[in-house]
Amino acid sequence: MSKIKMKSNLAPFPKPGCIIGAMVDGRPNFMNIVWVNRMNISPNILAASVNVKHYTLKGIKQNQSFSLNFPSIDLVEKTDYVGLVSGRDVDKSKLFEVFYGDDENTPMIRECPINIECKVHDMVELPDHVVVFGEVLNVYSEEQYMTDGALDPKKFNPIVFTRPGPIGTYWKLGDSIGRAWSIGKNLFE
């Protein structure tokens, strides 16, 4: 079977659906973001790639803080909506019950099963995005989303985003196929 050469801007791998939050000019603002990943373990640093045109970036720069709110699939409509409208024009915080952790400048969404409060560690400016590296200050969840004290993806039911074509698609998780860094041990001799 031969490989087919594809466009270089393709990003077919799944990413978590996420709503990034920041205080902008004294008001909570939220936007849909899917370019989020872990960058370091200790300290725990997550990165989010934010388009330079987004209003939320202004608040992240102002306060040097932001939140990452991971919605369940029942919030897909609101998650998508906050990516369609700008906080310059619409007060998106009215869609959610907003709460704050240790930092009063970092709004979070109570309806999301997982909320992560971050302070800016670094920012890297790229041609059309700014990669914001956030040091995790606190992670919030609820007992209902856990099994044996650990977050359980089946219980918090995250939105998963892919963009194998010109338009992105939301998915839900399927079944587990095995434990990472374990199932490959079957190949040891």
C-alpha positions in Angstrom: 0.0 0.0 0.0 1.5 3.3 -1.0 1.4 6.5 1.1 -0.5 9.6 -0.2 1.2 12.9 0.2 -1.2 15.4 2.0 -1.3 19.1 2.8 1.2 20.1 5.4 -1.4 21.9 7.5 -3.4 18.8 8.3 -3.8 18.0 12.1 -5.8 14.7 12.2 -5.0 13.8 15.8 -7.8 14.2 18.4 -7.6 17.1 20.9 -9.7 17.8 24.0 -12.5 20.2 23.7 -11.8 23.1 26.1 -13.0 26.5 27.0 -10.3 28.9 28.0 -11.3 31.6 30.5 -9.7 35.0 31.3 -10.7 38.3 32.9 -10.8 40.9 30.1 -11.1 44.6 31.2 -12.7 43.4 34.5 -15.2 41.0 33.0 -15.0 37.2 32.7 -14.7 36.0 29.1 -14.6 32.5 27.6 -13.7 31.0 24.2 -13.6 27.6 22.7 -10.1 26.3 22.2 -8.8 22.9 21.1 -5.1 23.4 20.7 -4.2 22.5 24.3 -1.6 20.1 25.6 0.7 19.2 28.5 4.3 20.5 28.1 6.0 19.7 31.5 5.3 17.5 34.5 7.1 19.4 37.4 6.0 22.1 37.5 2.9 21.0 35.6 2.7 23.3 32.6 0.0 23.2 30.0 0.1 25.1 26.7 -2.8 26.7 24.7 -2.4 28.1 21.3 -4.5 31.3 21.0 -5.1 33.2 17.7 -3.6 36.7 18.0 -7.0 38.2 17.0 -8.9 36.7 19.9 -10.2 39.0 22.6 -9.4 36.4 25.3 -5.7 36.8 24.6 -5.9 40.5 25.7 -7.1 39.3 29.2 -4.5 36.6 29.5 -1.8 39.3 28.8 -3.5 41.8 31.2 -3.7 39.4 34.2 -1.0 36.8 33.4 -3.6 34.1 34.2 -6.2 31.9 32.6 -8.3 28.9 33.1 -8.8 25.7 31.1 -12.3 24.3 31.5 -13.0 20.9 30.1 -16.7 20.5 29.2 -18.7 17.3 28.9 -20.5 16.5 25.7 -23.8 17.9 27.2 -22.1 21.3 26.9 -21.2 21.0 23.2 -23.6 23.6 22.0 -22.4 26.3 24.5 -18.8 25.2 23.9 -19.2 25.8 20.2 -21.1 29.0 20.7 -18.3 30.6 22.7 -16.0 30.0 19.8 -18.4 31.6 17.3 -18.9 35.0 19.0 -16.4 37.5 20.4 -16.3 38.8 23.9 -15.9 42.2 22.4 -19.6 42.0 21.3 -21.2 39.4 23.7 -21.0 38.8 27.4 -20.4 35.1 27.2 -20.0 34.7 31.0 -23.8 34.9 31.3 -24.0 31.4 29.7 -22.3 29.8 32.7 -22.1 29.8 36.5 -18.7 31.4 37.0 -16.5 30.7 40.0 -13.0 31.6 41.1 -10.3 29.6 42.9 -7.3 31.2 44.6 -7.0 33.9 41.9 -9.9 36.4 41.5 -8.7 37.2 38.0 -9.1 33.6 36.7 -12.8 32.9 35.9 -13.8 29.2 35.7 -17.0 27.4 34.6 -18.8 25.4 37.4 -20.7 23.3 34.8 -17.5 21.9 33.4 -16.3 18.7 35.0 -12.7 19.8 35.1 -11.3 23.3 35.7 -7.6 24.2 35.8 -6.4 27.5 37.2 -3.1 28.6 35.6 -0.7 31.5 35.9 1.3 32.4 32.7 4.7 30.8 32.7 5.7 32.1 29.3 4.3 33.2 25.9 5.7 32.4 22.5 4.5 34.5 19.6 4.1 32.8 16.3 2.9 34.3 13.0 -0.8 33.9 13.7 -1.0 32.5 17.2 0.5 33.0 20.7 1.4 29.8 22.6 0.5 30.5 26.2 2.3 28.3 28.7 0.4 28.1 31.9 1.7 26.7 35.2 -1.1 24.8 36.9 -2.0 26.3 40.2 -5.0 24.3 41.0 -7.2 21.6 39.4 -10.9 21.4 40.4 -13.4 18.6 39.8 -16.2 16.8 41.7 -16.4 13.3 43.2 -19.1 12.3 40.7 -16.4 12.4 37.9 -14.0 10.1 39.7 -13.4 6.4 40.3 -11.2 5.3 43.1 -10.0 9.0 43.6 -8.9 9.5 40.0 -10.7 11.3 37.2 -12.7 8.9 35.1 -13.1 9.9 31.4 -16.3 7.8 31.1 -17.8 9.8 33.9 -16.8 13.3 32.8 -17.5 12.4 29.2 -15.2 14.9 27.4 -15.7 16.5 24.0 -13.0 15.3 21.6 -12.2 17.4 18.5 -10.6 16.3 15.2 -9.9 18.2 12.0 -9.0 15.7 9.4 -10.6 17.8 6.7 -11.4 21.5 6.2 -14.0 21.6 9.0 -13.5 20.3 12.5 -15.7 17.7 14.1 -16.7 17.0 17.7 -16.7 13.4 19.0 -17.2 11.5 22.2 -14.9 8.9 23.7 -15.3 5.3 22.9 -14.0 2.3 24.9 -10.6 1.9 26.5 -8.3 -0.4 24.5 -5.6 -0.9 27.2 -3.3 0.8 29.7 -0.6 3.0 28.3 3.0 2.0 28.9 1.8 -1.5 29.7 0.2 -3.3 26.7 3.4 -3.0 24.7 5.1 -5.3 27.3 3.5 -8.2 25.4 6.3 -7.7 22.8 9.1 -8.1 25.4 11.0 -11.4 25.0 
